[in-house]
Structures are given as structure tokens and as C-alpha cells.
Amino acid sequence: MLKTLCLSWGPLTIFAISLAFSSSARADEFMPLDSIPSEYYVYYTTMAPHGNFMAMGDQRSPGAGVDIIDITDPANMLLITHIPTGHMTYELDWEGDYIYCPASWDGLFIYNVADFNNVTLVYDSSFGAPMSSIAVRNNAALLGGQAGLFSLNVSDPSRPAITSHLPQIIYFNIVLGDSIAYAFREYAEVLFINIVDPLQPYLIDRFPCPDIYGLDVDEASHRLFGVSAEWGLRIYDIQDIFQPTMISETPIPNGWAIDVDYSAEMPDKLVVSAYTGGVCAVDITDPANPHITASWPSAGQSNYVLIYKNTVYNTSPDILFSLMLNRSGSGVGDDSNAPAAFSLQQNYPNPFNSSTSIRYTLPYNCNLTMEIYNVLGQRVTTLVNGYQAPGSHSITWNAIGQPSGPYLIKISGDDFCANRTILLVK
């Protein structure tokens, strides 16, 4: 249903109220936002987000390097700089001003990226065997590969100090929890590592999980998510880490499932990458009965997936894709806390002097823009321009420096728009 009231305000013709709603349930769907190819032939594998940027690792041998991409606006991604590393990097991490890159043959490279125009290599050392994964937090790093698991004190990234070494087991895909790190070994088993003291980790337990290619964890619900070419998606209950139990097994159609990502930003969803089948969204509201709610074909080959700031990122050889997942407005798997419809409330106070609060509600993830116009139809400022989660939101407009008079709030999303008149009195 569409309701529109058109008003003429001086030279500016505006829609005082313009709301578009659909009375039917919204089906989940992936909406492509942007894609950015590597200009340096980097074979994109792992992604390491940091603020408004994403570092992209390289799986090609010899590697072309690491790309840093500006994702401030996921619909307009920009390549900022390229780091020519010359080695394969299966997994990397980014903390503070440093990017940590394990080398596929035997080393670890650490780059200072405080100045994107002057990236410097601050550390390069051999660990005696191919290294494939790293996770860094609070000046402690876990470095895994065929030489086992190293813990490093990286308070001075130019001089990391090895604090412990767990040999013999090969570690891949390290995920950090609060006090436990999770990894898998040679596509054969999942490992639980105590990191209460991250500089002195130790192996707690492990359980068989043949053919596992990727994992993630939701510690709040004590669930581990694993994916495989053979069995698709498995969800495990790990409340007792000494006796993990499988809750469900879900085939992933048309693909070899190689990566999975969970984020508290979308607590009822998983995103799975299927090598030849693209990207799938899986509803896990009932973990015993997961079901696929949306899929996207990628570009012939889907590698890795990541949920970051309510946007889904997917790699396909040397291309990074950004996607928005529109979530259902009703039905199975809905967010019960989300409002039923979009609304833009009257600002408070109104009239106002200097600043006023603008409140609005969103029923699902969307690309949102909020702008302020003056009586001449000139845009005064943009208050919101990005992707937001469902729920209630509030933003303050500080109108210091603006003359008294009426102004127009214009807000627009994927399938709705609304305007309100507000009055500044000084």
C-alpha cells in the first residue's frame, strides 16, 4: 500500500508523507551491493576487517600480496593500497596498526599500516614449516600450521617473542572465544585450546570431525558450526566440551561447503559458502531444524564469507562482493524483537533550539539515508548513510550555525521513504 501527500514548499516540492509497505511476508534474499576486483591479481581468500577497512589475503603461489579495501560504504568499495608480500596467505589478522600475515612456506610477516601511503614490513621470521592461520588479540597471537601452534607476545610487533609451542598437531582456522580458542586439524578433528592465559595456551580436548573445511562458534548458546564438502552444515552442542553432541546436519545444495560465518549481528542466521554453489543464508532459530532461506550464485566459484557491520562479504578468486541480506518481515525465523513496519516519529523537542532528537524504527536490515533540507530545497546535512539493523533508532541533529525556520527530514530505505517538517527557533 502506498500513501503519498504532495506539498509545495517554496521552490521545493516535497512529499510530506510517503510510505511504501507490503502487506505480504518478505522472503529472505541476498541483494548485491558492489564488487571490486583485485587490480594486482590477488587471489582473495581470508578477510580481516578493521574499522572501515578490509584486508584481503592471497592464496596464489607465488602470492601477489594483500589488498586493503575501504568498506565505509559497502555499496561503493574502494581499493586503498596494495602490499606486495610475494607469498601465500591463507589466513591473516589485523589489530591496531598492524596486519599479521602467516607465510605459506614457513614464516610470519608483520606490516605496519598506520599510514596507508607508507606501509612498512616490521617483522619477517621463519618458523620451520608452512604456517596457515593466525589470531591476534590484546598483544597476544596464536600462530598455527604444520609446525604446530605458537603463542607470541606481540606487544612490540617488530620483535615478537615466542612464549610457548604446541608441536605435532597441525592447526587451521583459529577462532578466538572468551577463554577457549577453536581450530581444526587436517580436515579431521576439532580442537579446543585453553587461552585463559593466551601466552601459555594448552590443548584441552579434541573430537573427530572428518572432512571439516571451516568452523565458527556462538559461545553464548554453546554451539559450534562446521561445514564440509561431504555432509554440508553440522551444528554441535559444546556446552560440555569433553562430550560435544551433534544437534543437526543439513546438506548444502549444489556445492562443496568450505566456509561458514556466524555473527551476533544476525543471531538467527548463518552464512555458508559453497565452492560451486554460491552463498547460502541458513536460519538457525531452531538449531535442530536449520533451513536455507536465501542463496546467491556468486561468480562461478565462492570462497570465503564474512558478516561485518550487517553486511555479508564473499570472495570469489580475485573479486570481493558485498551483499545485503534482507530478512523476513514475518514467518519462520523472523526477529521477534523487530518492529512490524517502518516508522518515522516526530522529532523531540519541536520546535527546538540548537538540537533535536529524531527517532525511527526499521523492520529489517536495510540501506538507509537520512538528510536534512532547508526551505530552499538545499541539502543541509546527511545524518545517516549506510546499512542498519532492525529495531528502534535515534539520532540527534545539532543545528548550530543554521538560521531559524522550517526544515525537512527526508528518510529513505530500500522500499520506503518518509518526510517530516521540523522547526528551528532561536
N, C-alpha and C positions, 0 to 999 in steps of 0.2 A: 504494500500500500504506500502510495506517495502523496504527501500533503505539502503544498507549497503556497506561500503567501508572498507576493512580489511587491516591494515597496520602492518608491523613488525617493532618494535622499540626495538632493542637490544633483551634481553631475554623476553621482554613483547610484546605479540601480542595483539593489541588493535583494537577497532572499532572507526575509526576517526569520522565517522558519522553513526549513527544508529537510525533511527526514525521510529516508528510504528504508523500509523494513520488509522482510519476507516473513510471511506467516508460517511457512513450512520449515522443517528442520534443516539446518545447514549440514551438508555432508563434508567430512574432512577432505581437504585437498592440499597438495603442495602447489604453491604459486611461485614460479621462478622470478627472482628479483634482478639478478645480474650474474654475469660470468666474466671471468678475467683470465685470459691465457697467459702463461709464462712467456715473457719475451726472451728468456735466456735458456729455454728448453729444460727447465727444472721439471723432473718427473714428480709431481706433487704426491706426497704420502701423508705423513703426520702433520697436524696443525697445532700450533702453540699460540693461543690468544693472550694478549696483554693490553689492557685498556681498550683503546680504539684501533688496535693493530693486530695482525695475524702473521706469524712466521710460518713459512711453508718449507718442509723438509724435502729432500731429494732421494729417490730410490734408484736412480740411474747410476750405472758404473761405467766409466768414472763419473762421479757426480758433478753436476753443473753448479750446485750451490744451494743457497737459501734465499728465498724471496720474502720481503716484508711488504705487506699489503695494508693499506688504510681501509678499515671497515667501519668508519664512523657512520657512514650511510651505506647500509648493505645493498641498496639499490644502485649505488654508484661507487664501486670499489676502485681503488687506485693503487698501482704499484709504486711504492715509495723508494725502495732501494733493493739491490741485489748483492749478496755476499758470495763471492766465488770460492767455495770451500774445496772443490775438487775431490770430494769423497761422498759415498753413500751415507744417508742419514735416515734410518728407519723411524726413529722417534726423537723428538727434541723437546726442550722446555725453555721457558723464558721467565726469569724472576728479576725484578728490579731493572737494572741497566744491562743485564747480561743474558745472552742466548747460549744455551748449553747443547752442543751437538756431538753425540757419540759417533765415532768413525766406524764404518762397516768393516775395516780390516783389523784395527787393534787399538784405536786411540780415542781421546776426548779433546774436542776443540771448544774453547770458550771465547765468545766475542763480546766486546763492549759496544753496545748500540745506543748509548746515551745521545750521541749525535749521529743521525742517520746519514749525514753527509761525510762522516769521518768514522766509519766502523773499523775497529781495530781488533786483531787477534791477540788475546792476552794470555792464552794457555794452550799448549799443544803437547800431549804426552801419550806414550804407548802404554797399554795395559796387557800386552802379550797375547791377545786374542781378539776376534771381532766383537765389538760392543754394539748393542742394538737398541737399548732403552735407557731412559733416564727420567727421574722425577725429582724436582727440587722444591724445598720449602724451608723457609726460615734459616737460610745459610747451611742447610744440610742437603746432600744429594745422594740418591741411590742410583748407581750405575750398573746396569745388568747386561749380560751377554754370555759368550761361550767360556769366558774365564770365571763365571760365577757372578756374585753380587758384591760390589764395592760400596762402602759408605764413605762419603767425603765431607770434610769440613770446608765449605766454600765461603767462609766469612771474608776471605781475601780471594776472589775468583782468579787472580793471577797466580796464586800459589795454593791450590787445593791440597789438603792433607788427607791421606787415606787413614781412616780411623778403624776400619775393620774390613774383613774379606771373608765371604762365604763361598768357598770353591765348589767345584764338582757339578752343581746344578746350573743349568742354563736358564736365564731369566729373560722373559719377553713381556712387553706391555704392562708396565708397572703403574698401578692406580693407588694413590695415597688416600687412606682413610684417616680417621682421627688418631687412632693408636695402632692400626693394622694397615700394612700395605698388601696389595693383592697383585699377583702376577701369574703367568702360566709358563710351563716348560715344554719346549719342543712339541707343542700341539698334543700333549699327553696328559697333563695334570695341572690343577690349580694350586698355587702356593699361598700360604698365609704367613706374613712376616711381622713380627712384633717391632713396632717403631716408637714405643714409648720414649726410648732414647734413640732418636734417629741416627746418631753417630755410632751406636752399638746395636744394630738390629740382629735379630736371630729368627730362624725358621721355627714357627710354631707347629704347623701341620700342613699336610697336602692331601688332596684326594684326586682319584683318577677322573679325567675328563677328556677322553680320546677325541682327537681331531679338532680341538678348540682353536679358533683363529682370532678371537677377540673377546674382551670382557669389560664389564663395568659393574658398579656396585651402588646400591642405595642402602647406606648404613642405617638410616632412620627406620627402615622397615625390615632390615636384616635380610636383604635379597641380593643375590649375585646373578648377573645376566651374562650368559655366554652364547657365542654364535659359532656355527660350524657349517662347512660345506655338506657334511653328511646328515646332520639332524636339525639344522636351522637354528632356532632360538630355544634355549633352555633357561628356565628361571629356577634358582635354588634358594631354599631357606637356609641361611647361615647363622641363625641365632646361636646355635651350638656349632662352633667352627670345627669341632672334632668329629661331628656327625652331620655334615651337610645333607639335606634331603632335596630331591628334585620335586618341584611343585608342578611344573608343566613343560611340555615340549611342543613347539609349534613350527611346522615346516614353513620355510620362506620360499614362495613360488618363483620359478624362473631364475633361480640364482644360487650362487655359492656364497653364503653369508660369511663375510670376512671382518665386519666391524659393527660395533653397537655402542650407542651413547645414551646415557641417562642424565637428566638434569632436573633439579628441584624446580626449575622454571616451568617445566611441564610434568608435574608429578604423576600424571596418569598415562604418560606416553613414553615409549622408547622409539629411537630411530635406528634402523638397521640398514647397513649397506650390503647389497647382494652383488657380487662381482659382475655378473652378466644380467642382473635383473633390476638394477637401479636402487632407489632408496624407498624404504617402507616405513610407515608410522604404525606402531603396534600399540593398541590400547591395553594397558595392564591394570585397569581399575580392579578387575578380578584376576589376580595372578594365576589362578588355576585354569582360567579360560581366556587367554590372550586372543586378540583378533586384530587382523590388519585393517586399518581404517583408511589409509591413503597410500599411494605409491607414485613414484616419479621415475621415468626411464633413464635419467642421467644422460650420458653421451656415448653409449656403446660399452663403457666399462666404468663401473663405480668402485672407487677405492675406499676412502675413509669418510666418516661422518662425525659431526660435532654440533651440539646445541650450545649456542652462546648468545646471551642477551636476546633471547626469544627468537633467534634466527637459526635456521639449520644450514650448516655448511657441508658441502660434499666435494670431494676431489675425484677427478677423472683424468688419468695421466697428467697432462700439463695444463689443466684448467681447474680453477676454483669456482664453484657455483654457490650462490646464496639463495635460499628458499625460505618462504614463509609458510608455515603450516596453519591454515585456517581450521580452527577447531569447531566441533559441532555445537550448535546452539541448543539442541535438545537431543534426547535419546541416550543410548548406552554410551558410557564413557564421558558424559558431559562433566564439566566442572560445576558442581552443585553450588559453589560459592560465587559463581559469576552471575551478574545481573542478567535478566531475561532480554533486555533491549538496551540500545544506546540512549543516553540522555545527556543533555547539557543544561545544568541548573543555572538559575540566575546568580550572578556574582554577588559576593558579600564583602564589605558593605556596598550599597548602591543607592544613591550617589556616593562617591568615595573621594578621598583626598590623598593623593600620592600613590597608595597601593590598594589592591583589591584581590580577593581570592576567587578563583574560577574552578568550579567542581564539575566533573563529568564522569560517566560510567561507560564501560565497554563490555559487551557480552562475549568477546572472543579476541584473540590476538589480531592486531591489525596495524597497518601503516597509517599513522595519524599525523595530521598537520593542524596546528592552531596558530592563527595570525590575528593581529590587531590592525584595523584600518581607521583612518581619520575621516572627517566629514567630506573631504575632497576625494575620497576613494584611494588615497595613498597608503600603502602598507607601512605601518609604523614599526612593527617588530614581529618576529616569529618566535612564539613561546615553545612550541613543540614541533619537532620534525623527525620522526623515527618510529620504531616499532614498539608497541606497548602491550602488556599482558591484560587479560580481562580483569574487571573489578572496578573499584572506585578510585578516582584520581583527583588531585587538587594541585593547582599551580598558582603562584602569585605573580601578578603583573605590577611592577614598580614603574609608575608613570612620571617619575621625577623628570623635569625638563620639558614635559608635554603641556600644551595650553589647555585651559578648561574647555569643556564642551562634550558632545556625544562622540562615542567611538563604537566600532563594531567588532565583536568577537566572531571570527569565522573558523569553524572547526570542520574538518572533513576526513573521512576514513575510506575504506575500500568500497563500501556500498551505502554510505550515509553522509549527510552533511547537515549542518545547522548553524544559525547565526543568532546572536543576541546583541541588543543595543545596551550600552552601559554609559554612565555619565560621570565625568570627572569634574569636580567642583573644587576650586582653590580659593 
